[in-house]
Amino acid sequence: MRVLVVHAHPVETSYSAALNTIVLDELAKAGHAVDHLSLYGEGFDAVLSREERLAYHDVPDNLTDAIRPYVERVKAADALVFVYPVWNFGLPAILKGFFDRVFVPGVAFEMRGGQLVRVLPPKKKIAVVTTYGGDRLRALLMGDPPRKVACRVFWTVFRPRRPVQYLALYDMNNNGPGKLDAFKARVARAMARF
């Protein structure tokens, strides 16, 4: 499969970057064609401009030259893996901006007679590899919005054949080397079978 790996973390020496490397290596070892999109590394501009918002529903004029290459990469992928930390119980701003700017009408959906109709062909698989600063109980008490976004919204956008695979390490700030290494091993196993 052709797998687009989208990474959203600004620090190349972070634990998230290490997870991203594991994802890339294991997918390649499993024989997948991997397209790596580091949003920070590529300098992705997450800000939806005034002009883009005004043209948002004007298909195909809403697809700017700045966004077209990202749309092509998403469309070319059979599957996607997102690697990012949970910040403030949500996606990093750069990843949220990626969705806001790339998944526009004509790419992800169209409005027909006041109804939203999906137009992005379904992807075979979607996986999320993420870390939380807080523990699982705290996330559950908040309703775990990041898990809901990944498992519900990502599923709705991409319509994979199976549920979104959600690999999460909670309590990142209090885990010792043993737990950090165990999660890396879990991610490696999941990507080897992806």
N, C-alpha and C positions, 0 to 999 in steps of 0.2 A: 504494500500500500504506500501511497504518497502521504506522508504525515507532516502537517504544519505544526511546529512546536513554537508557541508564543510565550516568551519569557518577559516578565515585568518586574524588574528589580534594578535599582541604580548602582548597586555595589558589586563589582566583579569578584570580590573575595567573600561574598556573603554565603550563608548556608543555602539560600535560595539558588544562588549560582551553582553551588555544588550539586544540588538536586537537578538543576537544568542540565548539567554535564552528564549526570547519570542517565537522565531521560534520553538525551541525544545519543550517547554511547550504546545503550541497550537497544534502542530502536534500530540503529544502524547494524548492530550485531545480529539482530533478528531478521535482517534483510529488507527493511523498509527504506524507501527513498525519503530522506528527511530534509525538510525545508525549515531552517532555523530563523525565526524572527525575534530578535531581541529589540523590544520597543525602545529601551533606553539606548542600546548600542547603535541603533539606526537613527536615533534622534527623532523618533516619531513625535509629531506635534499633536497633542491631545486636545487642543482647543478648537471647538467648533466655531468657526468665524461667523460674523453677522451675515456675510454674503452666502455662506454655505447654508445657514438656517433659512434665509429668504428663498433659496433655490431648492430647499429640501425635498419638496414634492414635485419638482419639475424634472421628471425622468425624460431623457438621459442627461440633461444639463447639470443635474445635481452631482454627477460623478466627475470630480475635478481631476486634473492631471496629478495632483499630489496624492490622491487617494486611489486612483485606478490601479497602480501596481499592487497595492494591498488587497484590493478586491480580486484581482487575478490570482493571487497566491491562495486566497481563501477558496475560490472556486476550483482551483486545480487540485486542492487537497481532497483525499478520500477520508481522512480522519484528522482530528486536531487534539493536541495536548496543550493545556495551559499550565504554566508554572509561575506562581506568584505568591506573595505573602498576603495574609488578611491584615488590613490596616483599618482601624476604627470600624470594625465589623462590616467591611466592604472591600471592593476591588481597589487596587491602587489606582489613582486618578488617571494615569497614563493608559491603563487597560480599559477603564470606563470610557475614556475618550476614544480609544480604538473602536469600541462598539458604537459609540455615538456617531463617529465620522465615517466608518466603513460600511456598516450595516444599514444603509439608507434605502428608501423606496427604490425599487428596481433591482436591488441587490438581494435583500433579505425578504422583502414583501412588496406588495402593491396594494393600493386602495382601489377597490372595484365596487362601485355602487354603495359607498360608505362602509364596506366590509374589508377587513385586512385579509389578504390572501398571500400565503407563503410562496415565494418563487425560488428561493435558494434550494438547489437539489439536496436531498438528505445526505448526511455523512455517515460512514459506516460505524465510526466510533468517536467518542469524545471522552477525554480524561482530564482531570484537574489534579495537580500536585500543589498542595498549599500548606502553609504554616500559620498558626495562631499564636499571638502573645499570651492570650488568656487560656485558662483551662477549659475542659469540655463542659463542666457544670455551668460555668459563667456563660459560655456560648449557648447552652441549652436554655438557660434562664432568659436569655435575650431572644430566643427563638431561632438561633443560629442562621441569621440572614445570609451569610456567605454560602452556606451549604444549599440553602433554598434557591439562591440565584443560580448556582452551578447546576443543581439537579433539576430545576424546573425551567428557568429561563434559557439556559444553554440547550437543554433538551428541546425546548420549543423552537429555538432558532435553527438548530442543526438537525433535529429529528433523527438521531442515530438509531440503529436497529435495537440496541440494548440501552438500558439506563446509563446515564453519565457515571463513569467510574470516578469516585471522589476519594482521593487519598489525602488525608489531613493529619498533620501533627499538631496537637494542641499543647498549650503550656510551654511553648518554645523557649521562653525566657528562663524557665526553671528546670529544663531537662538537662541531664548530664550526658557525657559522651556515649554511654551505653544506649540510651534511648534515641539519641541523635543518629548513631550508627545503625540501630535497628530500623529506624524509619528509612534511612538510605537503602538498606537491604530490601525492605518492603517495596519501595519504589522500583528498584532494579528488577525484582521478580515480576512486578506488574507490567513493566515495560518490555521485559523479555517475552511475555505472553501476549502482548498487545497485538 
